[in-house]
Amino acid sequence: MDSKYNWNLKEIFENEDALENSIKDLYGLIEKIKTYEGRLSESVSVIYEYFKVLEKALELHERIYAYSMFKYHQDMSSQDAIKLYKRVEKITTDFSEAESFASPEISKIDDSKLEEYLQDERMKEFEKSIRDIMKDKKHILSEEVEKVLAQYGEIFSASENTFDIFTNTEFEFENIYDDNGNELKMNAALYSKYLTDKSENVRRQAFESMYKLYKKHINTITELYLTRVKSRVISSRLRKFNSSLDSATNADDSNEAVYHTLLDAVNKNLYLNHEYLKLKAKLLGKEKLEMYDVYLNTLETENTHIEYEDAKNTVLDALSILGQEYTDKLREAFDNNWLDVYEKDNKMGGAYSMGVHTLHPFVLLNYINSSRDVSTIAHELGHSMHSYYASKNQNIINANYTIMVAEVASTVNELLLANYLINKEQDTNKKAALINEQLDMIRATLIRQSMFAEFERDVHSKIEQNESLTSDTLNEIYYELVKKYFGESTNANEEIKYEWARIPHFYRCFYVYKYATGITSAIVIASKILEGEPGYVERYINMLSQGGAKDSLTLLRMVDVDLEKPETYDKAFKYIENNLNELKSLIN
């Protein structure tokens, strides 16, 4: 494979000696961090020096962690990569343990003295960190307990790591066959492609192959997941949060009201999802959709095959509305190994972007030439550009924005791409297919992710109420949600009750709701960009440039998005309704 389609990890470390030297340097900084323990209340100069050392350590750790993770994700069967990744997990624990004293120690300083510290000009770049500690004083435990929790960091993440290894390297799916009897390779990366195949036989086989394996291992996966949930519930109680949801939303600079407002709004508007799926069933000539029909674009005349180079040019054209600097940086990303493009054996499934503050973001793809892959490129580069602007304008502490905001940037890109393709298309049938595809994307992000979020809320709540859960319980909770969210025009196939077991984001508790709030925010933002509101693109770029220097809800209010208000979600569902009505007018 051409090297231009793979990461160049030598950008991070030229060789193993450079890696080892950096690990040695990091441990030197870790030892220096320890010298500040018990001293942070001495003077503003001491606390400033501590943060500057922490800043250097974070930059170095990020490079080391990124390098080990990228090596591992390129080949998850490589024993050398696994060994390095595990070693860096231990380094991460050591780092976390060493700096765990800081928040408890700062929390013990009188607010009046902290306010005095913040008057010093040098402390402006660390003001958000100090104010977060002031806000969370009641959730910070004693230094001894914080150290113990830091030591357990590696253990707390063990269930997620085990799930990743188990499902990515040890799952062997049954291969499937096309309508001509040709054998087709089946794996997690190809599954989404098969679900959009015109052949119902292919879709059904892929669906059954997927869930046959999860059914077989459902009890093991249940234990892994419940272990993760229980660890979050326990840590939330220790930190005196009302619930694990309270803890998670607090970490996002959000709150429980946002979570509940989202789910209330989605449930109120589920009729639009039911109406859309009913239309899909009609177009497919069925009384009811099967679950393996849901992702099929019923208006597409043939399976679209898009070469990567064509996808790249489309993304560049679609996002040019965001300005010359934005477009130039995207071109740099494509031309300079920011992306690891193609699906390979033992490569990490899915897609993500991770920024390396002192370098640039790195994007993992599993490109298989589908139209959805083009959207994935735009999506992940939204994360990348957010990281680029944040790193360019903030130190590493402030550059690290919460996921609450991150999913906005990525989804804005997807919506701009979708609207570009729809407006460019002159053929009525193809335009209808593109609108259908956009509705599918919004449905999958806003509706489906909200269903996941409701599942998480139910499971965590039951654990907090000391209920005993089994695989059958989790299957039933999920199955009832599927029936509610998909409505009577969709047949909730028996296999779908195992779907929860293959969602890796559930191991990052209460992560998925941010996809739903993200697309809600993105619809508002993209609409204003497309309408050409004067100065709005500049306001948007300014918001991205803040990174995490302001809390998430404040950042979104900078671009006229208020996630605590039901009206914001109403705008998103109005957008869906308008697209659905346009689709109906095109196909009638």
SULDAMO-V495018 format. One record per residue. SS is DSSP state (hx for helix, st for strand, lp for the rest). Layout:
ss
SS
SS
This chain:
ss
lp
lp
hx
hx
hx
lp
lp
lp
hx
hx
hx
lp
lp
lp
lp
hx
hx
hx
hx
hx
hx
hx
hx
hx
hx
hx
hx
hx
hx
hx
hx
hx
hx
hx
lp
lp
lp
lp
lp
lp
lp
lp
lp
hx
hx
hx
hx
hx
hx
hx
hx
hx
hx
hx
hx
hx
hx
hx
hx
hx
hx
hx
hx
hx
hx
hx
hx
hx
hx
hx
hx
hx
hx
hx
lp
lp
lp
lp
hx
hx
hx
hx
hx
hx
hx
hx
hx
hx
hx
hx
hx
hx
hx
hx
hx
hx
hx
hx
hx
lp
hx
hx
hx
hx
hx
hx
hx
lp
lp
lp
hx
hx
hx
hx
hx
hx
hx
hx
lp
lp
hx
hx
hx
hx
hx
hx
hx
hx
hx
hx
hx
hx
hx
hx
hx
lp
hx
hx
hx
lp
lp
lp
hx
hx
hx
hx
hx
hx
hx
hx
hx
lp
hx
hx
hx
hx
lp
hx
hx
hx
hx
hx
hx
hx
hx
hx
hx
hx
hx
hx
lp
lp
lp
lp
lp
st
st
lp
lp
lp
lp
lp
st
st
lp
lp
lp
hx
hx
hx
hx
hx
hx
hx
lp
lp
lp
lp
lp
hx
hx
hx
hx
hx
hx
hx
hx
hx
hx
hx
hx
hx
hx
hx
hx
hx
lp
hx
hx
hx
hx
hx
hx
hx
hx
hx
hx
hx
hx
hx
hx
hx
hx
hx
hx
hx
hx
hx
lp
lp
lp
lp
lp
hx
hx
hx
hx
hx
hx
hx
hx
lp
lp
lp
lp
hx
hx
hx
hx
hx
hx
hx
hx
hx
hx
hx
hx
hx
lp
hx
hx
hx
hx
hx
hx
hx
hx
hx
hx
hx
hx
hx
hx
hx
lp
lp
lp
lp
st
st
hx
hx
hx
lp
lp
lp
lp
lp
lp
lp
lp
lp
lp
lp
lp
lp
lp
hx
hx
hx
hx
hx
hx
hx
hx
hx
hx
hx
hx
hx
hx
hx
lp
hx
hx
hx
hx
hx
hx
hx
hx
hx
hx
hx
hx
lp
lp
lp
st
st
st
st
lp
lp
lp
lp
lp
lp
lp
lp
lp
st
st
st
st
lp
lp
lp
lp
lp
st
st
st
st
st
st
st
lp
lp
lp
hx
hx
hx
hx
hx
hx
hx
hx
hx
hx
hx
hx
hx
hx
hx
hx
hx
hx
hx
hx
hx
hx
hx
lp
lp
hx
hx
hx
hx
lp
lp
lp
hx
hx
hx
hx
hx
hx
hx
hx
hx
hx
hx
hx
hx
hx
hx
hx
hx
hx
hx
hx
hx
hx
lp
lp
lp
hx
hx
hx
hx
hx
hx
hx
hx
hx
hx
hx
hx
hx
hx
hx
hx
hx
hx
hx
hx
hx
hx
hx
hx
hx
hx
hx
hx
hx
hx
hx
hx
hx
hx
hx
hx
hx
lp
lp
lp
lp
lp
lp
hx
hx
hx
hx
hx
hx
hx
hx
hx
hx
hx
hx
hx
hx
hx
hx
lp
lp
lp
st
st
lp
lp
hx
hx
hx
hx
hx
hx
hx
hx
hx
lp
hx
hx
hx
hx
lp
lp
lp
lp
lp
hx
hx
hx
hx
hx
hx
hx
hx
hx
hx
hx
hx
hx
hx
hx
hx
hx
hx
hx
lp
lp
lp
lp
hx
hx
hx
hx
hx
hx
hx
hx
hx
hx
lp
lp
lp
lp
lp
lp
hx
hx
hx
hx
hx
hx
lp
lp
lp
lp
lp
lp
lp
lp
hx
hx
hx
hx
hx
hx
hx
hx
hx
hx
hx
hx
hx
hx
hx
hx
hx
hx
hx
hx
hx
hx
lp
